[in-house]
Amino acid sequence: MNKQPTLAEALAEMTQSVTPCEETETLPLESLCGRVLAEALHAGADLPGHTQSAMDGYAVHADDRSATGTASYELTGTSWAGRPSDTPVPTGGCARIFTGAVLPPGTNAVIIQEQVEVSGTTVTTSHIPAAGENVRHAGEDVRSGEVLLERGTRIGNEHLGLLVAGGHAGARVIRAPRVACFSNGDELRAPGTTLGPGELYDSNRLVMADAIRECGGQISESACLPDCRDTIRDTLAEAAGTADLIVTSGGASVGDADYLVDVARELGEVRFWKLPIKPGKPVLFGQVAGAWLLALPGNPVSSWVTFRLLVRPLLAHLEGRPLQHPHRISVPLQEAVKKRAGRAEYQRGVLEADATGTVSVRSAGSQDSHRLRVLASANCLIELDAASTGANAGERVAVIPFSALRGPA
């Protein structure tokens, strides 16, 4: 791709180039969250498995006629959850029943206990129930053999109860993408060490590695690389032997010590380099020695933004998930924002709701790409297209909440 692609074109290029992983593994239920199903899962039984009471009360037989007045029933037994009563309830009789218990033979409705008066074995009510009232019917949620979850579903905590109820103790999932994570720069030092003149802590690699795991990836290798072409070339070539994807920060611009572009061309190919977005222009996508490479900018805010906009969806694609654009909302600006025409911008902003619940957005502060404190105080990106020169207070703008950029795409 010779010209600088838009963000949408860059995402399309990546997803069209990269073949999703087809390797699978079988995991127990407790290890499934965050993983993508390699096959559809079916129900092994009806859910619920039997017709049961939805409330504590009294099981009776109700016909379809409307009735008024007072009714009395003779108490003939009890049905407990897990200990159903097999004794049929005769006409005019009732059975004490508890939530989740099987309806005894001869009953088809439940009168809740708050609607009755009990005297000895006589149960009296002024509420005449309809057939099916306060009853959960067998299979009303899922029928045996029905699909519980489709192939490609990313398992969340909300799915686990369904899988257990459906008779599953584990599932076959797509292997997690293996990702090598590198920062690049002679000036970078490990957190906690003493800094010399001109040195910086290596924050990007920690942030990227955490985001890779958050997005479902598995770290295959992680290191800080010096500004040495041979070291960069040899490290990437070796990492490509085990990684599906190599993610780097720094070294992909046009400085004298930026070697990643040349190394990528030497070891493979460059599909695109530089995007017309801010922050994040010096992004490179290509292939090195059989692994895919996404080289992100070295400025920490640029690295964070481009990871969320590019690496996150690519990791989902590697697991066979369709491209999911992050959810955007349209809200008014509290104050004017400015930009130059030519590049799309993703400005850090703060979404707020006033006392009436009306939501608006304001700038989080300086938009310089080294401002980590501003990023930490933000909760959204304000998206301004390439042609925009800014927007005035009160104008509506597209906003991507950080919540839409967290976790797997």
Secondary structure, DSSP 8 states (H G I E B T S, - for coil): --S---HHHHHHHHHHH------EEEEEGGG-TT-BBSS-EE-SS-BSSS-EESSSEEEE---SS---S-EEEEEEEEEBTTB---S---TTEEEEE-TT-B--TT--EEEEGGGEEEETTEEEES----TTTTEE-TTSSB-TTSEEE-TT-B--HHHHHHHHHTT-SEEEEE---EEEEEEE-TTEE-TTS---TT-EE-HHHHHHHHHHHHTT-EEEEEEEE-S-HHHHHHHHHHHTTT-SEEEEESS-SSSTT--HHHHHHHHEEEEEE--SEES----EEEEETTEEEEEE-SSHHHHHHHIIIIIHHHHHHHTT--------EEEEBSS-EE--TTSEEEEEEEEEE-TT--EEEEE-S---TT-HHHHHH--EEEEE-TT--EE-TT-EEEEEEGGGTSS--
